[in-house]
Each structure stands twice: as C-alpha cells, then as structure tokens.
Amino acid sequence: MMDAARARKLADRIQQVVAEMLERRIKDPRLGFVTITDTRITADLRDATVFYTVFGSDAERADTAAALDSARGVIRSEVGRQTGLRHTPTLTFTHDPLPDSAKHIDDLLSEAKARDAEIAKRAEGASHAGEADPYRKPELDGDEEPEDEPSGRAGSPAT
C-alpha cells in the first residue's frame, strides 16, 4: 500500500497528463469542450478514476464519453511514460455531475431570492393584524403610575 500523500501527488500528475493529452494530442472530432476536474487513485495504485465535465448538450456528453473511451489506451500509455511507474494504473473516465449540481443549486437560490423580494414587497404597506403591543398589562387606576422596578433586592419581598 502507498502512503496517501504520494497517491494524491500521483493522482494530480495523472490529471495533468490527461488534460495535456486531451488538449494537444487527441484530435478526435467527437471530443467536446472537456475539462478534467479531478482524479482519484486507489491505494494500491492499480486503478485511477478521472472525472471530467463537458460544456454542451447531452449528445455532446455522449460523444465525448465515446471519444475518451476510444483514446483510453493512448492516454494510459502516456501516463505510464510520464509517471515512470512499474504498473500503469487503468483509467476510468467518469462524468462529474458537480457543475450540474452547482447550477441547480444556483437556480434554487435565485428562485428563493426572487420569492423573498416578492414577500418583502408585499410587506411594505402591511400592518399588524392585532395591536402593536400584544402583551397584557395590568389595568391602572387613573392616578396610579406603574412601577418600573421593584424595590428591594432580587428575590426578597419589598418592605
């Protein structure tokens, strides 16, 4: 088993190699506007999962997945050459749903903000349904004044 820091460095290096390969050497017309978002490698360094996103429609995502699948061997060879490992990890390309989830959350937040603005607009001219001060107060005779503070110390009866 490999230590976690070395495995993370290797995963970062694999991510760089794959991104460079897609940018410079892989000329498949099915390959869309793809971004490598993350790479994870198993502790035994046998399998690497490369996460990617594609800007575009579902059809472009499917075409990009097919292009990545067909270029897997060439990319794996280059990863092995540039990392110098005895056993090059197998590569698995997985679509990363994180940007789609983030867009969905942004949409929900903007909808909530619009609803809050609508409620604030309705509340501008509104008044309370009951009295302004809804708490009961003891009734006072005409010449009595309410006591602000009880006399004496707290917890002891007034003298």
Secondary structure, 3 states (H helix, E strand, C coil): CCCHHHHHHHHHHHHHHHHHHHHHHCCCCCCCEEEEEEEEECCCCCEEEEEEEEECCHHHHHHHHHHHHHCHHHHHHHHHHHHCCCCCCEEEEEECCHHHHHHHHHHHHHHHHHHHHHHHHHHCCCCCCCCCCCCCCCCCCCCCCCCCCCCCCCCCCCC
